[in-house]
Structure formats: C-alpha cells, structure tokens
Amino acid sequence: MDKEDLALLLPPRTLEALADSWLREDCPGFDYAALVVKAAPSQAVLWAKSSGVLAGRPFFEAIFSRLDCQVTWFLPEGSHLVPVARVAEVRGPAHHLLLGERVALNALARCSGVASAAAAAVEMSRATGWTGHVAGTRKTTPGFRLAEKYGLLVGGAMAHRYDLGSLLMVKDNHVMAAGGVEEAVHRARRAGDFALKLEVECSSLQEALKAAQAGADLVLLDNFSPEMLHPTAAAVKAKYPQVGVEASGGITLDNLPQFCGPHIDVISLGALTQAASVVDFSLKLFAENDTLKPSDIRS
C-alpha cells in the first residue's frame, strides 16, 4: 500500500479529537506568549534535523488545521529523511503557529521515530531471507497509540492488535485464572465466537500443543531463546501446520535476526514503540521576503 494512502485509515473526527486533546493538554489556560507575536499572518518552515522515516503527516496537519493554519508538504509520507531536509511550510496567524509548534513537532517526531524503528526491523529481517511479519505490540504510550500504530504501518511493519477487542489473546494470567490452557481456550472460543481470531501465549512446547489442539488460531511463543524457539515452532507446525506461530519477548533490533526462521510467521517487538528514538524536527518562522537555508537551522 502507498504510504500516503495509509492516511485513509484515520477517521477525520478522531484526528480532530486527538489534536484538540493534545492542544488542550499543552495550553489549558492563558497563552501569555501570544501577546508577544500577536495575530499577524506569518509562515514557518519545517526542517528535519536528523535522519529517519517521515511519518505522522495527518497528525501534524490536524493540529494546525484546528488552529486555522495551512500546511504545504514538500516530501511524501514514508520519505527517508537526510538532514537537513526542508519538509513542509506552515502558514497562519503567528500566535497560532507558535501555539501548535511544540505539539505538532512532538507528534511528528515520535511517529517518525516509530516508523524509523519499524523500517529498520523490517529491513533487517528481510536481509536474512525471512518473509514473515514484523509487528508491534500494545506496549504503546497512553493517549498516543493511534499515532504509534500508524507509524508502524508507515515503516512497513504490522500494527498487531490495536486494542483488547481486535484479537482474542489469552495470556499466561488468563490461563492461570481459567485453570489451564484447554479451559482458557474453550472459554475464549465461546466469548469470541467466529468473529475473532484466537491467540494463546505459551511458555513451553506442551502448552503450545495443547493450545493448538484446543482450537487456537495462533500460538505466541513468549520469551523463548532462539535455541529453544525454532525447534518448538517446528514441532508445532509439524503437527498443526495451519496454526500461526508468533515469537515475542526479549527481541530487539540487535538480536532480531536470530529469531527469524522458516517456522515463525510473526515476530513482535515492544521495542518498536517503547524504545524508538525520535526524529528531530524544527519549525522556524521567517519573514515574507526572507529565504531560509539549511545552514540557518541550529541543532
């Protein structure tokens, strides 16, 4: 899918509500600095000061749209940024440009950081010859999940389940509370019916085989070392070839290649959202007759 088409996944009213909540968080009362610049029309250039993958244009736009500002983009979503890169221009009342500046930069920097980590993970996994899915997890920042999940998609990874209702995942605590794998799977099947796939977190080959036999669509082999993961996955696939196998737990960009293998369908990494570095952006106002150059941007 084209990276710019991914914006179609984001409902306009949801974007508006997110932008409103972020702006309200940053300025719930008086904006004293607005008296410094007043309401004169102005313009600003968005610069990328570090390398990475550009992601989060819809969130950036939504924030400035709520402030009656217009954004003109010079680079498409998913672009590989080479600093210092001129990314966009924003026009509107000066006090509104500055009111939205930090909120919009935070959203873009974080979303681009997640996309950059996702792109690196996908590239690394493909270099091994593995053709499965790299995915994120629910280890996201409260209030920012939509942007982080979107960043995963722009980076070429899978978002995995968005929330508890997107996939029926039975984890170790569910198994403990239900009294065993089989009973947990049976209860989950009754709850989810035909509408949801069922995945079961397993800590051993025995649990994985029990889950598959009981009717799981996927088994999550959690916190397995690579030495234990691959023979366990092979044993599950040998007996239940239709069951998907996901590897997760303790996987980072440093050790990802060790978890790629012919019997692994999905590798999920919480690190893609939890440990992603941000991409550094800067928004600089300029006078109508001025021409900003990359050399004018300080790090």
Secondary structure, 3 states (H helix, E strand, C coil): CCHHHHHHHCCHHHHHHHHHHHHHHHCCCCCCCHHHHCCCEEEEEEEECCCEECCCHHHHHHHHHCCCCEEEECCCCCCEECCCEEEEEEEEEHHHHHHHHHHHHHHHHHHHHHHHHHHHHHHHHHCCCCCCEEECCCCCCCCCHHHHHHHHHHCCCECCCCCCCCCEEECHHHHHHHCCHHHHHHHHHHHHCCCCCEEEEECCHHHHHHHHHHCCCEEEEECCCHHHHHHHHHHHHHHCCCCEEEEECCCCCCCHHHHCCCCCCEEECCHHHHCCCCCCEEEEEECCCCCCCHHHCCC
